[in-house]
Amino acid sequence: MPRLTHPDQTPDQTPNQTRYAFRPGVTCLTTRAGAVLLNPPHSDKLTGLSAGQLRALKALNVGPGTLADLAEPGEAGPVAALVERLAGGGWLSVTVRDGGTDFYSILPIKLAPSRPASPTSAVLSKFAVLHRDSTGFVLEHPLSWCDVRVHDPRLLVLLDGSGPVPSDLPAQIAAQFVEDLAWCGMLTPAGDEDARFDALSWSAPDLWFHRRSTLGERNVTWEHFGPTKWAKDRFPQPPARRPDYPGAPIALPVPDLDAKRAEDPTFTAVLEDRVSTRAFDDARPITVAQLAELLYRTARTRGTQRVGEGEELLSRPYPSGGGLYELEIYPVVRNVTGLAAGMYHYDSFDHALRPVAAADSKPVAQLLKPTSATLTGGAEPQVLLVMSARFGRMMWTYEQIAYSAILKNVGVLMQTIYLAATAMGLGACAQGFSDTAAFVAATGVDERQECSVGSIIVGSVEAQ
């Protein structure tokens, strides 16, 4: 429960300072019998309310207020108890003020926990993130029950739980801020996160990505989550077809899929025979016809569909979130019979390769170099298929889950390539990493518009 009176404050100071408001998304319905608080999927029924408490709820429906604003003479006790209950239940945001200045606000996401003992030695959690948004500084933690909005930047020097208090900052505000940071989970006992496996095993980006891209405590509705098409009527949807690279295209042969239906091994055989290949036969490398067949069977664009003004969906052999198909394939060729070495872009619409970067360029060498950690004896691949994402294709439609969906699509495409390669008698080995800087250098793209998100090695299998 929130502490409405700080130990260093007298009871009559706080009502004129701290301001309360229903947090965004909360609706309060009042009747003569009581009130109902709604913030789907959560609700709370309030009964047995006094006339003064009902008036306070109606006042909060109008806008923020201090206890003095919310309680008429003689009602301070019951109204303070109600406000404490609402704040502890996560229904109210609390703004700590002094002398008419807003210092910070506690913005709840869920039920507030009991206050911990005052920290004696605390540091900022490695998962806490301070950033700016359109209204100022906000401190967030993926596992916290609340966010903390910092209105006065003088408080920022106290984020590690210690340090000298600025001379022009009220001492009681500084002390309460540090105490509240611990209550909000932003501060952790010194050394605690260095001693627990569950804290050491998670990196800050991984934990944030996990929380932000899933439904749960932070995302409980679809208002700003999922396929909201938030950019519709504001920005045009990025086109389904990527602009062509300027080099002359290399037409690829088209395989006979009817023949493949009859000749391919069974699906069960392909699934059971699929392995990650780490040794390839450079004396008899993959041919350009085999590479063409693999690309055609796994990544060609089979058709397009317009679903609205300015919106276009695609069809390819693998599934993709929303039918958006943001992934592109860049074959980095080292040893392919019938095809010069270098980096190419696979034009999935025309089933052709377009030159992107020379084989002897530094970025191409950087793209190939990490693969030696995967292959037997530190060998280099015959072909490295680099998968990039044109992020805007997904981010135009999806909020918060776009990058997560992209990575799922990468996994789907990787498995499709694995299975097709197995059916063709080729080897494949997915990579768990890629060099994004080398990709940007090779292609000249803006990383926020397109960048590598996965890669897989393919080639001829070494004879046993």
N, C-alpha and C positions, 0 to 999 in steps of 0.2 A: 504494500500500500504506500502511496506517496506520503512523504512527511510534509505536512502543510506548514509546520513551524520548525525552522532550523534551530539547533541548540543555542546558537548565538543570537537568536532573534527573540523578541518578546512577542506574545501571541497577537498583540494588536498591530504589529508591523506587517505581518504577512498578508492579511486580507487586502491591504491597500497596494500591495506590490504584485504578487503572483496572479497571473491571468489564466483563465481556463476557457476552453472551447471544445465543442464536439469535434473530434478528428474527422478529416475528410471521409465522406462515404457513410457517416452515421446519420440515421434519421430517428427522431424522437417523436412518438405519437402520445399525446397526453389526453386523458379523459378524467372524468370526476373520480373514477375508481382507482386511477393510478397512471402508469405510463409503460410504454413498450419501446425498447431500444432495438433498432434494426441496423445491421451491417452484414448483409448476406455473406456467408451462410450462418452468421452468429446472430443471436437475439437474446434479450434479457427483459423479463417482466418485473416491473417495480410496483409493489403494492404497499398499502398502509402509509402512503405519503401524506405529510401535513400540507396545509394550504401553502405555507411558505416554501416547502420543497417543490410543489407543483409550479409555483410562480418562478422559482429558480430554473426549473427545466424549460419553461416557456421563454425565459430570458436567454438561456443558452441557445435556444432555437433561433433567436434573433441574431446573436453574435457573441463574441468573447466578452468575458467580464471577470472582475476580481470578486472575492467573497463579499466585499462591501457592496459591490454592484448587484450581486445576486440575492443578498439577504436584507430584508427590511429589519428595522429595530426589533429586537427580541427573538429573531429567528436565526441568529448566527450559528448556534450550536447544531440544530438539526440540518441546516443547509451545509455546514462544514462537513458533517458526517456523510451526507449524500454525495458531496463532491469527492470526498475521500473514497467512497465506494466506487464511484464512476471512474475516477482516475486509476484506482487499483485494478479495475476490470478492463482497462485499456480503451475506454470510451472517450476519454478526454485528452487533449494535448495540454501541456502545462508550460507556460512561459514564465521564466524567472526574471524579475525586474527589480530595479532599484532606482529611486529618484527619477522615475519616468522613463528610464532607459531599459530596453529589452536586451538581456545578456544572452540567454539561450533558451531553447524550447525542447521539451521531451515529447516526441511524436510516437505514440504507441502503435504497435502492430498487433499485439495480443495481450493477454492477461499479464499484469506486472508481477514479478516474483517478490518474495519478502526481501527487505533490504539486508545485504550482508553486513558483517562487522566492518567498521571503518578501516580502510586499508592502511597498513603500516609501511609496506614497501610494495608498490605496484608500478607496473609499466603498461604502456599501450599494447593491447593485443596485436599479434602479427596479422590477424584477420581484419582488424579495423581499418577502414578506408575513409580518409577525409577528401572531399572533392567539392567543387563548386557546381551549382546548378543555376537556374535562371533567377533564383532569389537569394543566393548567397552560399555560405559554407554549410555542409551537412556531413556529419560523422555517422558512418554506418558499420554494422557488423552483421555478417550473414546469419549468425545464430542468436542475435539479440532480440529482445522483445520490443525494441523501439529504435528509432533513429534520434540523433541529437542534432538540432540545428543551432549553429553558433552564430548569433547576431553580432556580437562584439568581438572583433579579431584579437583583442588583447587577451582573450581566454586561450588562444591557440598555444601559447607558451606553456600551458598547464596540461597539455594532452598526455604527457608521460607521467602524470600523477605527482610531479614534484617540480622543483625549479623555483626561482625567485618570483614572487608575485609583483607585477608592475605596480609602481607606487601610486598610480592614479586609478587602480582597480580596487573596489571595496573588498576588504579582507574576507568578510563573511560570504560574499558572492564567490570568491575564489575557492574557499573551503567547501562551500556547498556544491560547486561545480565538480570538484575532484571526487567528492562523495557520491554525487549522482552518476559520474562516469563509471564508477565501480558498480553501482546499482544497475546501470544499463548494460553492463557486460563489456564495456569498452576497455576497462582496465583489468588486468589480471595480476595475481601475485607474482612478484619477480621470480623467474626461474620455473614457473609452473608449466608453461608451454614447451619448455626444453626438457621436461622430465616425463611427459606422457606420450605414449605411442600415438593415440588418436589425434593429438595436436601436431606432433612432428611429421606424421605420415601425410597430412594434408598440406598443400601449399595454399597460400591465400587466393591465387587465381582459380585453382581447382574448386575450392569450397564455394567461392562466389559464383562461379559458373554453374555448379551443381544447384545452388539455391535459386539463382535468378532464372534458370531455364526450366524450372519445374513448378508445378502447382504445389502449394503448401501454405505455410504461414504468411509469407510475403505476397504470394500470388494466390488469392482465394476466389477470384472471379475472372471473367474473360474480358473485363473492361479494357485493360492495357496488356493483354497477354494472348498469344496465339495468333490466328489468322484474322487480324482486325482490319487489314488493308488501310492502315492509318494514313498512308501517303496518297491514297486515292483522292482525286480532286485538288491535290496540292502539287504533286509532281507526276510526270509521266512515268509509266512502268518501263524500266529498262528493257530494251528490245530482246526478244528471244534469241535472235541471231547476233553473235558477236561481230563487230566490224572486222573485215578481212585484214590480215597482214599484207603488206604491199608486194611481197615476192610472187613470182609466177607459181600458180598451183600445180601440184603433181597429182594427176588423176590416178586413182587406185582401182585395181580390178575388183569387180563385184562377185562375191561367191554365189554359188547356186545353192540356195537354202533348201530347195526341194530335195536335192541330192544329199545334203547334210542330214535332213530328217531321216533318210533311209540308211545312211552310212554311220552316223554317230553312235558311240557306245550308249548303253542305257543310262538313264538318269542316276539310277542306283550305283552303277559302275563309276560314273563320274564323281559322285559324292564320296564314294569309298576310296577311290584312287587319288583324290586330290591331296597333295602335300605341298609344302613350301620347298621349292627347289633352290639349292644354294651352290650348285656346281653346274656350269653350262659348257656346251661343246663349241668352243670358238673356231675349231677347224671346220665345222659344218654349221654355220650360224643360221639363225632364223632368216627367212627370205622376205622380200617386200610383199609377195603375194600372201604369205602367212600373216604378216603384220596387218595387211589390208583386211584379210578375213577376220582376224581377231577384233579389229576396230569396228568393222561392219556389224559383226554379230553381237557386240556388247554396247556400243556407244553411238551408233548412227541415229540421226533424227528421222523417225519413221513418218512423222506427220505433224502438222500444226493445227491449232484450233483457236479461233477467236471467241472469247466468252463475254465480251463486253467492249465498250468503246475504249480503245487503247490497251486492251488486255489480251495477252496471247499465251496459250499453253502449248506444251509439246508432248510428243510420244517418243520414247526410246525403249530399248529392250529391258532396261532396268527401271524399277519404280523410283519416283522422286516426290518429295513432299509438295503437295499442291499442284503437281504436274508442271512445276516451274522450270526444272532442269537447269540449274545454275552452273553445273560442272562442265569444265572444258578439259580436253586431254592434249598434252604436249609430249609427243614422243621425242626423247633425247637419244639419238641414234649413235652408237659407237661402231657396231659390227653387224650390218644387215646386208645380205646379198641382194644386189640390185638397187641399193639406195645409198646415196652419199651420207657420210657422217654429218651430224649437226643437230640442231634443235628445230623441231617443226611444231606447227599447230594443226590438230586434226579438225578439218572442216566437216562437221557431222551432217551438214545439210547437202553438200556436194560430194561427200565421200572423197575428200582430197587432202593432201598435205600441203601446207604453206610454210616456206622457210621462215624461221624466226631469228636464229643466231648461229654463227659459224662454229664448227666443231672445235677450232683452236682458240675460241674466245675464253676469257677467264671465267665468266659466269657459268658457261657450260661445264667447264672443268670442276667448278665448285659444286654444281648439281650432281655430278657423277661421283665425286670423291667420297661422300659419306656412305655410299653403297658398299664400299670395300669392307666396312665393318660387318656387313650382313653375309657377304659371299665367301665361300671357301677359299682360303689362302689369300684373302685380300684382293680377289679378282675384281675387274670392272665389268659392268653389265653389257650385254649386247644391246638391249633397249631398256631405257627407264621411262615408264609412262608417268609423267607428272600430272597430277590432277589439280586444277585450279578452280576456284569458285568466283563467279561474278556475283559478289555479295548483294548488290542491289536487287537482283532478281528475287531473292528470298526476303530481304529486309523491307522491300516495298510492301509486302503482304503481311509479314509476321513481326510481332513485337516480342522481344526478350528471348524467344526460342529459335530465332533465325540461325544463329551460328551452330546451335545444338543440332538443328535439323540438317544443316549442311554436313556435319560430321557423320551423322547417320547415313546420309546419302553416299558419302565417301565409302563407308563400310559396305553398303549395298553394291556399289559399282565394283569395289575390289573383289567381292565374292563372285560377282558376275564374270569378271575377267578370269578369276581363278578357275571357275567351272568350264568356261569356254576354252581356256588354254589347255586344261586337262583333256577335254574332249578332242582337241586337235593334236594331242601328243606333245604339247609345249610345256615348258616349265614356267613357274611364276613364284614370286616371293614379295609379299607386301612389306613396305617400309613403315616404321613407326615414327618417322620424322622426315622433315624436308627442309631445305635451305631457302627460306622466304626471301632473304636479301639477294641471293643469287638469282632467284626467279624474277624479281623486280628488275635487277640489272640486265638480265637477258632479254626481257620482253619490253621494258620501258613503260610498264603500266603503273598507274597509281595504286598503291597497295590497298587503299580503302575501297577501290572499285573492283580489283581482281588480284588474287594472290594464290599461291600454292597451298593446298590443304591436305595433300596426300600423295603417295607415289607407290608404284609397284614395278618390280623388275620382271621382264619376260624374255624368253629366248629358247634356243634349242637345248634339249636335255642331253647331258653327257651320257654317252653309252656306258652301260654297266658291264 
